[in-house]
Amino acid sequence: MGTAITVCPLVLVFKIAKPALVLIVPIVLYSAAVPGVWNGFASDFDATRVEVIRYQYANGYALEHMSRRGLLRTCQDARIELTDDAKAVCARVLNVGPGEH
């Protein structure tokens, strides 16, 4: 009798949980993957750019530690406030000569 009282609720829980797992696993994977991929896409997979976008503020140190594409996009983004040293970094990046990257 004691075994039946213990085993029957467990069997019932497993019967309910298996169909629920079919729904919950994709939802959890989607909610974990999509925001991470979006942060990477929005920042060009550059963690420094993510923080600059989040706080709308950049200094020279942050700009020097970004990827080239992230740096260019940050310098051209009017919504991001740049410090004086960041403006100097952006001026150097945006004023390139012929044949330079």
Biopython code that builds the backbone (N, CA, C, O; Angstrom):
import numpy as np
from Bio.PDB.StructureBuilder import StructureBuilder

atoms = [
    (1, "MET", "N", (0.831, -1.194, 0.000)),
    (1, "MET", "CA", (0.000, 0.000, 0.000)),
    (1, "MET", "C", (0.874, 1.256, 0.000)),
    (1, "MET", "O", (0.600, 2.217, -0.719)),
    (2, "GLY", "N", (1.926, 1.231, 0.815)),
    (2, "GLY", "CA", (2.831, 2.387, 0.876)),
    (2, "GLY", "C", (3.552, 2.608, -0.437)),
    (2, "GLY", "O", (3.782, 3.746, -0.845)),
    (3, "THR", "N", (3.908, 1.524, -1.093)),
    (3, "THR", "CA", (4.579, 1.629, -2.394)),
    (3, "THR", "C", (3.633, 2.236, -3.418)),
    (3, "THR", "O", (4.053, 3.071, -4.220)),
    (4, "ALA", "N", (2.393, 1.844, -3.410)),
    (4, "ALA", "CA", (1.410, 2.383, -4.349)),
    (4, "ALA", "C", (1.196, 3.877, -4.105)),
    (4, "ALA", "O", (1.054, 4.651, -5.051)),
    (5, "ILE", "N", (1.174, 4.278, -2.835)),
    (5, "ILE", "CA", (0.992, 5.699, -2.512)),
    (5, "ILE", "C", (2.183, 6.526, -2.982)),
    (5, "ILE", "O", (2.023, 7.695, -3.332)),
    (6, "THR", "N", (3.361, 5.942, -2.995)),
    (6, "THR", "CA", (4.566, 6.647, -3.429)),
    (6, "THR", "C", (4.715, 6.627, -4.949)),
    (6, "THR", "O", (5.045, 7.647, -5.555)),
    (7, "VAL", "N", (4.476, 5.483, -5.559)),
    (7, "VAL", "CA", (4.730, 5.310, -6.990)),
    (7, "VAL", "C", (3.651, 5.972, -7.847)),
    (7, "VAL", "O", (3.981, 6.584, -8.864)),
    (8, "CYS", "N", (2.393, 5.872, -7.478)),
    (8, "CYS", "CA", (1.308, 6.427, -8.300)),
    (8, "CYS", "C", (1.441, 7.933, -8.535)),
    (8, "CYS", "O", (1.284, 8.360, -9.679)),
    (9, "PRO", "N", (1.718, 8.753, -7.539)),
    (9, "PRO", "CA", (1.912, 10.176, -7.828)),
    (9, "PRO", "C", (3.116, 10.448, -8.735)),
    (9, "PRO", "O", (3.079, 11.353, -9.569)),
    (10, "LEU", "N", (4.186, 9.658, -8.567)),
    (10, "LEU", "CA", (5.352, 9.833, -9.432)),
    (10, "LEU", "C", (5.019, 9.507, -10.887)),
    (10, "LEU", "O", (5.431, 10.223, -11.799)),
    (11, "VAL", "N", (4.274, 8.428, -11.099)),
    (11, "VAL", "CA", (3.864, 8.059, -12.459)),
    (11, "VAL", "C", (2.986, 9.147, -13.051)),
    (11, "VAL", "O", (3.133, 9.494, -14.223)),
    (12, "LEU", "N", (2.086, 9.681, -12.265)),
    (12, "LEU", "CA", (1.209, 10.754, -12.729)),
    (12, "LEU", "C", (2.010, 12.008, -13.103)),
    (12, "LEU", "O", (1.746, 12.639, -14.126)),
    (13, "VAL", "N", (2.978, 12.357, -12.275)),
    (13, "VAL", "CA", (3.815, 13.533, -12.558)),
    (13, "VAL", "C", (4.604, 13.319, -13.842)),
    (13, "VAL", "O", (4.691, 14.231, -14.665)),
    (14, "PHE", "N", (5.180, 12.135, -14.033)),
    (14, "PHE", "CA", (5.923, 11.872, -15.257)),
    (14, "PHE", "C", (5.030, 11.902, -16.492)),
    (14, "PHE", "O", (5.458, 12.364, -17.549)),
    (15, "LYS", "N", (3.800, 11.419, -16.374)),
    (15, "LYS", "CA", (2.879, 11.460, -17.513)),
    (15, "LYS", "C", (2.498, 12.891, -17.871)),
    (15, "LYS", "O", (2.301, 13.208, -19.044)),
    (16, "ILE", "N", (2.395, 13.746, -16.876)),
    (16, "ILE", "CA", (2.079, 15.154, -17.132)),
    (16, "ILE", "C", (3.322, 15.901, -17.620)),
    (16, "ILE", "O", (3.223, 16.774, -18.482)),
    (17, "ALA", "N", (4.478, 15.563, -17.077)),
    (17, "ALA", "CA", (5.703, 16.308, -17.367)),
    (17, "ALA", "C", (6.225, 16.057, -18.774)),
    (17, "ALA", "O", (6.765, 16.978, -19.388)),
    (18, "LYS", "N", (6.089, 14.861, -19.305)),
    (18, "LYS", "CA", (6.632, 14.571, -20.636)),
    (18, "LYS", "C", (6.009, 15.454, -21.721)),
    (18, "LYS", "O", (6.759, 16.027, -22.511)),
    (19, "PRO", "N", (4.714, 15.595, -21.804)),
    (19, "PRO", "CA", (4.160, 16.515, -22.813)),
    (19, "PRO", "C", (4.546, 17.970, -22.540)),
    (19, "PRO", "O", (4.739, 18.756, -23.467)),
    (20, "ALA", "N", (4.654, 18.311, -21.266)),
    (20, "ALA", "CA", (5.045, 19.684, -20.937)),
    (20, "ALA", "C", (6.480, 19.964, -21.373)),
    (20, "ALA", "O", (6.788, 21.075, -21.803)),
    (21, "LEU", "N", (7.356, 18.973, -21.267)),
    (21, "LEU", "CA", (8.737, 19.149, -21.706)),
    (21, "LEU", "C", (8.828, 19.425, -23.203)),
    (21, "LEU", "O", (9.687, 20.184, -23.651)),
    (22, "VAL", "N", (7.946, 18.811, -23.962)),
    (22, "VAL", "CA", (7.933, 19.040, -25.406)),
    (22, "VAL", "C", (7.669, 20.518, -25.701)),
    (22, "VAL", "O", (8.187, 21.052, -26.682)),
    (23, "LEU", "N", (6.886, 21.171, -24.879)),
    (23, "LEU", "CA", (6.608, 22.590, -25.061)),
    (23, "LEU", "C", (7.652, 23.482, -24.387)),
    (23, "LEU", "O", (8.047, 24.505, -24.946)),
    (24, "ILE", "N", (8.091, 23.104, -23.214)),
    (24, "ILE", "CA", (8.964, 23.970, -22.426)),
    (24, "ILE", "C", (10.384, 24.020, -22.984)),
    (24, "ILE", "O", (10.988, 25.093, -23.001)),
    (25, "VAL", "N", (10.929, 22.909, -23.435)),
    (25, "VAL", "CA", (12.313, 22.893, -23.922)),
    (25, "VAL", "C", (12.510, 23.856, -25.087)),
    (25, "VAL", "O", (13.460, 24.637, -25.034)),
    (26, "PRO", "N", (11.690, 23.861, -26.130)),
    (26, "PRO", "CA", (11.899, 24.844, -27.207)),
    (26, "PRO", "C", (11.723, 26.289, -26.729)),
    (26, "PRO", "O", (12.436, 27.184, -27.181)),
    (27, "ILE", "N", (10.789, 26.511, -25.830)),
    (27, "ILE", "CA", (10.575, 27.877, -25.328)),
    (27, "ILE", "C", (11.797, 28.356, -24.561)),
    (27, "ILE", "O", (12.230, 29.493, -24.744)),
    (28, "VAL", "N", (12.359, 27.514, -23.710)),
    (28, "VAL", "CA", (13.544, 27.887, -22.930)),
    (28, "VAL", "C", (14.744, 28.093, -23.854)),
    (28, "VAL", "O", (15.489, 29.058, -23.683)),
    (29, "LEU", "N", (14.940, 27.216, -24.816)),
    (29, "LEU", "CA", (16.052, 27.380, -25.757)),
    (29, "LEU", "C", (15.899, 28.658, -26.573)),
    (29, "LEU", "O", (16.874, 29.377, -26.790)),
    (30, "TYR", "N", (14.693, 28.938, -27.020)),
    (30, "TYR", "CA", (14.443, 30.162, -27.786)),
    (30, "TYR", "C", (14.719, 31.398, -26.940)),
    (30, "TYR", "O", (15.368, 32.335, -27.404)),
    (31, "SER", "N", (14.232, 31.405, -25.707)),
    (31, "SER", "CA", (14.414, 32.586, -24.858)),
    (31, "SER", "C", (15.868, 32.760, -24.430)),
    (31, "SER", "O", (16.263, 33.867, -24.064)),
    (32, "ALA", "N", (16.665, 31.714, -24.463)),
    (32, "ALA", "CA", (18.088, 31.834, -24.141)),
    (32, "ALA", "C", (18.901, 32.228, -25.368)),
    (32, "ALA", "O", (19.839, 33.018, -25.256)),
    (33, "ALA", "N", (18.565, 31.698, -26.520)),
    (33, "ALA", "CA", (19.384, 31.918, -27.710)),
    (33, "ALA", "C", (19.095, 33.239, -28.404)),
    (33, "ALA", "O", (20.027, 33.934, -28.809)),
    (34, "VAL", "N", (17.850, 33.595, -28.547)),
    (34, "VAL", "CA", (17.504, 34.776, -29.340)),
    (34, "VAL", "C", (18.060, 36.075, -28.753)),
    (34, "VAL", "O", (18.657, 36.845, -29.505)),
    (35, "PRO", "N", (17.905, 36.363, -27.471)),
    (35, "PRO", "CA", (18.502, 37.609, -26.953)),
    (35, "PRO", "C", (20.025, 37.624, -27.071)),
    (35, "PRO", "O", (20.610, 38.675, -27.337)),
    (36, "GLY", "N", (20.674, 36.476, -26.878)),
    (36, "GLY", "CA", (22.126, 36.424, -27.025)),
    (36, "GLY", "C", (22.563, 36.682, -28.452)),
    (36, "GLY", "O", (23.522, 37.417, -28.688)),
    (37, "VAL", "N", (21.873, 36.089, -29.396)),
    (37, "VAL", "CA", (22.205, 36.313, -30.807)),
    (37, "VAL", "C", (21.908, 37.754, -31.193)),
    (37, "VAL", "O", (22.682, 38.357, -31.936)),
    (38, "TRP", "N", (20.812, 38.318, -30.711)),
    (38, "TRP", "CA", (20.482, 39.695, -31.037)),
    (38, "TRP", "C", (21.529, 40.653, -30.476)),
    (38, "TRP", "O", (21.927, 41.594, -31.162)),
    (39, "ASN", "N", (21.982, 40.431, -29.244)),
    (39, "ASN", "CA", (23.033, 41.274, -28.681)),
    (39, "ASN", "C", (24.298, 41.188, -29.524)),
    (39, "ASN", "O", (24.960, 42.197, -29.767)),
    (40, "GLY", "N", (24.628, 39.984, -29.966)),
    (40, "GLY", "CA", (25.805, 39.825, -30.820)),
    (40, "GLY", "C", (25.635, 40.503, -32.158)),
    (40, "GLY", "O", (26.566, 41.143, -32.647)),
    (41, "PHE", "N", (24.465, 40.378, -32.765)),
    (41, "PHE", "CA", (24.222, 41.001, -34.064)),
    (41, "PHE", "C", (24.227, 42.522, -33.951)),
    (41, "PHE", "O", (24.807, 43.209, -34.791)),
    (42, "ALA", "N", (23.586, 43.043, -32.920)),
    (42, "ALA", "CA", (23.500, 44.495, -32.749)),
    (42, "ALA", "C", (24.857, 45.104, -32.443)),
    (42, "ALA", "O", (25.102, 46.269, -32.755)),
    (43, "SER", "N", (25.731, 44.331, -31.841)),
    (43, "SER", "CA", (27.027, 44.872, -31.443)),
    (43, "SER", "C", (28.148, 44.396, -32.339)),
    (43, "SER", "O", (29.313, 44.662, -32.042)),
    (44, "ASP", "N", (27.845, 43.708, -33.416)),
    (44, "ASP", "CA", (28.855, 43.089, -34.272)),
    (44, "ASP", "C", (29.699, 42.102, -33.480)),
    (44, "ASP", "O", (30.896, 41.969, -33.737)),
    (45, "PHE", "N", (29.108, 41.419, -32.537)),
    (45, "PHE", "CA", (29.757, 40.437, -31.674)),
    (45, "PHE", "C", (30.947, 41.054, -30.945)),
    (45, "PHE", "O", (32.018, 40.454, -30.858)),
    (46, "ASP", "N", (30.743, 42.246, -30.431)),
    (46, "ASP", "CA", (31.767, 42.989, -29.721)),
    (46, "ASP", "C", (31.192, 43.403, -28.367)),
    (46, "ASP", "O", (30.289, 44.238, -28.308)),
    (47, "ALA", "N", (31.701, 42.831, -27.291)),
    (47, "ALA", "CA", (31.144, 43.091, -25.959)),
    (47, "ALA", "C", (31.284, 44.554, -25.558)),
    (47, "ALA", "O", (30.420, 45.087, -24.861)),
    (48, "THR", "N", (32.350, 45.207, -25.984)),
    (48, "THR", "CA", (32.536, 46.616, -25.644)),
    (48, "THR", "C", (31.460, 47.455, -26.308)),
    (48, "THR", "O", (30.921, 48.376, -25.693)),
    (49, "ARG", "N", (31.144, 47.147, -27.550)),
    (49, "ARG", "CA", (30.104, 47.908, -28.252)),
    (49, "ARG", "C", (28.744, 47.699, -27.599)),
    (49, "ARG", "O", (27.932, 48.624, -27.560)),
    (50, "VAL", "N", (28.484, 46.506, -27.089)),
    (50, "VAL", "CA", (27.216, 46.258, -26.386)),
    (50, "VAL", "C", (27.079, 47.213, -25.213)),
    (50, "VAL", "O", (26.021, 47.811, -25.019)),
    (51, "GLU", "N", (28.132, 47.361, -24.436)),
    (51, "GLU", "CA", (28.084, 48.261, -23.276)),
    (51, "GLU", "C", (27.949, 49.717, -23.715)),
    (51, "GLU", "O", (27.237, 50.491, -23.075)),
    (52, "VAL", "N", (28.621, 50.095, -24.792)),
    (52, "VAL", "CA", (28.500, 51.466, -25.300)),
    (52, "VAL", "C", (27.076, 51.734, -25.754)),
    (52, "VAL", "O", (26.527, 52.801, -25.476)),
    (53, "ILE", "N", (26.478, 50.790, -26.444)),
    (53, "ILE", "CA", (25.091, 50.946, -26.889)),
    (53, "ILE", "C", (24.163, 51.013, -25.680)),
    (53, "ILE", "O", (23.236, 51.823, -25.651)),
    (54, "ARG", "N", (24.407, 50.171, -24.691)),
    (54, "ARG", "CA", (23.554, 50.125, -23.511)),
    (54, "ARG", "C", (23.584, 51.444, -22.741)),
    (54, "ARG", "O", (22.538, 51.933, -22.313)),
    (55, "TYR", "N", (24.766, 52.021, -22.560)),
    (55, "TYR", "CA", (24.892, 53.241, -21.753)),
    (55, "TYR", "C", (24.925, 54.521, -22.585)),
    (55, "TYR", "O", (24.929, 55.618, -22.027)),
    (56, "GLN", "N", (24.948, 54.394, -23.918)),
    (56, "GLN", "CA", (24.952, 55.554, -24.827)),
    (56, "GLN", "C", (26.114, 56.514, -24.521)),
    (56, "GLN", "O", (25.961, 57.733, -24.604)),
    (57, "TYR", "N", (27.269, 55.948, -24.169)),
    (57, "TYR", "CA", (28.411, 56.750, -23.759)),
    (57, "TYR", "C", (29.684, 55.974, -24.097)),
    (57, "TYR", "O", (29.761, 54.770, -23.852)),
    (58, "ALA", "N", (30.686, 56.663, -24.660)),
    (58, "ALA", "CA", (31.934, 55.989, -25.003)),
    (58, "ALA", "C", (33.122, 56.892, -24.720)),
    (58, "ALA", "O", (33.060, 58.106, -24.911)),
    (59, "ASN", "N", (34.203, 56.277, -24.261)),
    (59, "ASN", "CA", (35.453, 57.003, -24.094)),
    (59, "ASN", "C", (36.499, 56.398, -25.035)),
    (59, "ASN", "O", (36.235, 55.410, -25.720)),
    (60, "GLY", "N", (37.678, 57.000, -25.057)),
    (60, "GLY", "CA", (38.722, 56.552, -25.977)),
    (60, "GLY", "C", (39.173, 55.132, -25.722)),
    (60, "GLY", "O", (39.444, 54.386, -26.663)),
    (61, "TYR", "N", (39.255, 54.747, -24.452)),
    (61, "TYR", "CA", (39.682, 53.391, -24.107)),
    (61, "TYR", "C", (38.707, 52.367, -24.687)),
    (61, "TYR", "O", (39.126, 51.360, -25.256)),
    (62, "ALA", "N", (37.422, 52.623, -24.544)),
    (62, "ALA", "CA", (36.419, 51.691, -25.066)),
    (62, "ALA", "C", (36.519, 51.604, -26.586)),
    (62, "ALA", "O", (36.426, 50.513, -27.149)),
    (63, "LEU", "N", (36.705, 52.728, -27.250)),
    (63, "LEU", "CA", (36.776, 52.724, -28.712)),
    (63, "LEU", "C", (38.019, 51.985, -29.212)),
    (63, "LEU", "O", (37.965, 51.299, -30.233)),
    (64, "GLU", "N", (39.126, 52.121, -28.503)),
    (64, "GLU", "CA", (40.354, 51.453, -28.934)),
    (64, "GLU", "C", (40.288, 49.941, -28.746)),
    (64, "GLU", "O", (41.092, 49.213, -29.329)),
    (65, "HIS", "N", (39.352, 49.464, -27.948)),
    (65, "HIS", "CA", (39.227, 48.027, -27.711)),
    (65, "HIS", "C", (38.043, 47.414, -28.449)),
    (65, "HIS", "O", (37.581, 46.334, -28.080)),
    (66, "MET", "N", (37.552, 48.076, -29.468)),
    (66, "MET", "CA", (36.461, 47.549, -30.287)),
    (66, "MET", "C", (37.015, 46.981, -31.584)),
    (66, "MET", "O", (38.152, 47.254, -31.969)),
    (67, "SER", "N", (36.189, 46.188, -32.246)),
    (67, "SER", "CA", (36.542, 45.743, -33.583)),
    (67, "SER", "C", (36.472, 46.947, -34.522)),
    (67, "SER", "O", (35.875, 47.968, -34.184)),
    (68, "ARG", "N", (37.071, 46.826, -35.677)),
    (68, "ARG", "CA", (37.088, 47.960, -36.619)),
    (68, "ARG", "C", (35.677, 48.378, -37.041)),
    (68, "ARG", "O", (35.355, 49.565, -37.091)),
    (69, "ARG", "N", (34.853, 47.386, -37.341)),
    (69, "ARG", "CA", (33.501, 47.705, -37.780)),
    (69, "ARG", "C", (32.681, 48.328, -36.643)),
    (69, "ARG", "O", (31.929, 49.278, -36.861)),
    (70, "GLY", "N", (32.832, 47.790, -35.441)),
    (70, "GLY", "CA", (32.140, 48.351, -34.287)),
    (70, "GLY", "C", (32.591, 49.768, -34.005)),
    (70, "GLY", "O", (31.775, 50.626, -33.666)),
    (71, "LEU", "N", (33.883, 50.023, -34.141)),
    (71, "LEU", "CA", (34.431, 51.362, -33.939)),
    (71, "LEU", "C", (33.860, 52.335, -34.962)),
    (71, "LEU", "O", (33.456, 53.442, -34.605)),
    (72, "LEU", "N", (33.824, 51.940, -36.209)),
    (72, "LEU", "CA", (33.281, 52.806, -37.255)),
    (72, "LEU", "C", (31.802, 53.095, -37.017)),
    (72, "LEU", "O", (31.358, 54.236, -37.145)),
    (73, "ARG", "N", (31.049, 52.065, -36.672)),
    (73, "ARG", "CA", (29.616, 52.268, -36.433)),
    (73, "ARG", "C", (29.369, 53.129, -35.194)),
    (73, "ARG", "O", (28.427, 53.922, -35.167)),
    (74, "THR", "N", (30.206, 52.975, -34.175)),
    (74, "THR", "CA", (30.061, 53.789, -32.965)),
    (74, "THR", "C", (30.377, 55.245, -33.260)),
    (74, "THR", "O", (29.672, 56.140, -32.793)),
    (75, "CYS", "N", (31.428, 55.491, -34.032)),
    (75, "CYS", "CA", (31.804, 56.875, -34.351)),
    (75, "CYS", "C", (30.740, 57.560, -35.197)),
    (75, "CYS", "O", (30.586, 58.779, -35.122)),
    (76, "GLN", "N", (30.013, 56.805, -35.992)),
    (76, "GLN", "CA", (28.987, 57.389, -36.853)),
    (76, "GLN", "C", (27.613, 57.450, -36.189)),
    (76, "GLN", "O", (26.679, 58.010, -36.762)),
    (77, "ASP", "N", (27.479, 56.895, -35.014)),
    (77, "ASP", "CA", (26.195, 56.865, -34.309)),
    (77, "ASP", "C", (26.016, 58.158, -33.525)),
    (77, "ASP", "O", (26.767, 58.430, -32.589)),
    (78, "ALA", "N", (25.028, 58.949, -33.904)),
    (78, "ALA", "CA", (24.803, 60.248, -33.258)),
    (78, "ALA", "C", (24.185, 60.098, -31.869)),
    (78, "ALA", "O", (24.211, 61.045, -31.082)),
    (79, "ARG", "N", (23.637, 58.940, -31.557)),
    (79, "ARG", "CA", (22.998, 58.755, -30.248)),
    (79, "ARG", "C", (23.995, 58.482, -29.133)),
    (79, "ARG", "O", (23.643, 58.554, -27.955)),
    (80, "ILE", "N", (25.246, 58.168, -29.494)),
    (80, "ILE", "CA", (26.260, 57.827, -28.492)),
    (80, "ILE", "C", (27.082, 59.071, -28.192)),
    (80, "ILE", "O", (27.658, 59.690, -29.087)),
    (81, "GLU", "N", (27.122, 59.421, -26.913)),
    (81, "GLU", "CA", (27.895, 60.586, -26.476)),
    (81, "GLU", "C", (29.367, 60.184, -26.365)),
    (81, "GLU", "O", (29.696, 59.177, -25.740)),
    (82, "LEU", "N", (30.252, 60.983, -26.979)),
    (82, "LEU", "CA", (31.682, 60.688, -26.982)),
    (82, "LEU", "C", (32.430, 61.679, -26.098)),
    (82, "LEU", "O", (32.133, 62.874, -26.100)),
    (83, "THR", "N", (33.405, 61.173, -25.339)),
    (83, "THR", "CA", (34.263, 62.060, -24.558)),
    (83, "THR", "C", (35.276, 62.706, -25.499)),
    (83, "THR", "O", (35.333, 62.371, -26.682)),
    (84, "ASP", "N", (36.081, 63.640, -24.968)),
    (84, "ASP", "CA", (37.069, 64.325, -25.808)),
    (84, "ASP", "C", (38.094, 63.351, -26.388)),
    (84, "ASP", "O", (38.448, 63.457, -27.562)),
    (85, "ASP", "N", (38.571, 62.407, -25.581)),
    (85, "ASP", "CA", (39.536, 61.441, -26.109)),
    (85, "ASP", "C", (38.881, 60.501, -27.121)),
    (85, "ASP", "O", (39.546, 60.041, -28.049)),
    (86, "ALA", "N", (37.601, 60.210, -26.960)),
    (86, "ALA", "CA", (36.886, 59.377, -27.936)),
    (86, "ALA", "C", (36.703, 60.133, -29.248)),
    (86, "ALA", "O", (36.771, 59.536, -30.322)),
    (87, "LYS", "N", (36.472, 61.444, -29.169)),
    (87, "LYS", "CA", (36.354, 62.241, -30.395)),
    (87, "LYS", "C", (37.662, 62.236, -31.164)),
    (87, "LYS", "O", (37.656, 62.212, -32.395)),
    (88, "ALA", "N", (38.794, 62.260, -30.449)),
    (88, "ALA", "CA", (40.098, 62.203, -31.114)),
    (88, "ALA", "C", (40.300, 60.857, -31.809)),
    (88, "ALA", "O", (40.830, 60.804, -32.919)),
    (89, "VAL", "N", (39.882, 59.772, -31.160)),
    (89, "VAL", "CA", (39.988, 58.435, -31.769)),
    (89, "VAL", "C", (39.104, 58.365, -33.010)),
    (89, "VAL", "O", (39.522, 57.835, -34.039)),
    (90, "CYS", "N", (37.900, 58.889, -32.921)),
    (90, "CYS", "CA", (36.989, 58.869, -34.068)),
    (90, "CYS", "C", (37.521, 59.722, -35.211)),
    (90, "CYS", "O", (37.394, 59.345, -36.376)),
    (91, "ALA", "N", (38.109, 60.856, -34.893)),
    (91, "ALA", "CA", (38.677, 61.713, -35.950)),
    (91, "ALA", "C", (39.794, 60.971, -36.671)),
    (91, "ALA", "O", (39.906, 61.054, -37.894)),
    (92, "ARG", "N", (40.609, 60.254, -35.932)),
    (92, "ARG", "CA", (41.693, 59.478, -36.542)),
    (92, "ARG", "C", (41.138, 58.358, -37.411)),
    (92, "ARG", "O", (41.689, 58.061, -38.471)),
    (93, "VAL", "N", (40.057, 57.739, -36.970)),
    (93, "VAL", "CA", (39.476, 56.614, -37.718)),
    (93, "VAL", "C", (38.753, 57.097, -38.968)),
    (93, "VAL", "O", (38.868, 56.484, -40.029)),
    (94, "LEU", "N", (38.015, 58.183, -38.850)),
    (94, "LEU", "CA", (37.189, 58.650, -39.970)),
    (94, "LEU", "C", (37.989, 59.419, -41.013)),
    (94, "LEU", "O", (37.539, 59.529, -42.154)),
    (95, "ASN", "N", (39.148, 59.951, -40.672)),
    (95, "ASN", "CA", (39.988, 60.680, -41.639)),
    (95, "ASN", "C", (41.139, 59.815, -42.094)),
    (95, "ASN", "O", (42.260, 59.937, -41.600)),
    (96, "VAL", "N", (40.856, 58.947, -43.034)),
    (96, "VAL", "CA", (41.882, 58.038, -43.558)),
    (96, "VAL", "C", (42.321, 58.499, -44.938)),
    (96, "VAL", "O", (41.563, 59.142, -45.663)),
    (97, "GLY", "N", (43.541, 58.164, -45.285)),
    (97, "GLY", "CA", (44.067, 58.519, -46.596)),
    (97, "GLY", "C", (43.729, 57.437, -47.614)),
    (97, "GLY", "O", (43.167, 56.396, -47.273)),
    (98, "PRO", "N", (44.083, 57.704, -48.875)),
    (98, "PRO", "CA", (43.812, 56.720, -49.920)),
    (98, "PRO", "C", (44.593, 55.416, -49.664)),
    (98, "PRO", "O", (45.779, 55.442, -49.333)),
    (99, "GLY", "N", (43.918, 54.312, -49.822)),
    (99, "GLY", "CA", (44.549, 53.011, -49.636)),
    (99, "GLY", "C", (44.617, 52.542, -48.209)),
    (99, "GLY", "O", (45.088, 51.432, -47.958)),
    (100, "GLU", "N", (44.166, 53.344, -47.252)),
    (100, "GLU", "CA", (44.174, 52.940, -45.851)),
    (100, "GLU", "C", (42.816, 52.374, -45.472)),
    (100, "GLU", "O", (41.806, 52.673, -46.109)),
    (101, "HIS", "N", (42.803, 51.561, -44.439)),
    (101, "HIS", "CA", (41.538, 50.978, -43.943)),
    (101, "HIS", "C", (40.968, 51.880, -42.896)),
    (101, "HIS", "O", (39.909, 51.589, -42.341)),
]
sb = StructureBuilder()
sb.init_structure("model")
sb.init_model(0)
sb.init_chain("A")
sb.init_seg("    ")
for serial, (resi, resn, name, xyz) in enumerate(atoms, 1):
    if name == "N":
        sb.init_residue(resn, " ", resi, " ")
    sb.init_atom(name, np.array(xyz, "f"), 0.0, 1.0, " ", f" {name:<3s}", serial, name[0])
structure = sb.get_structure()
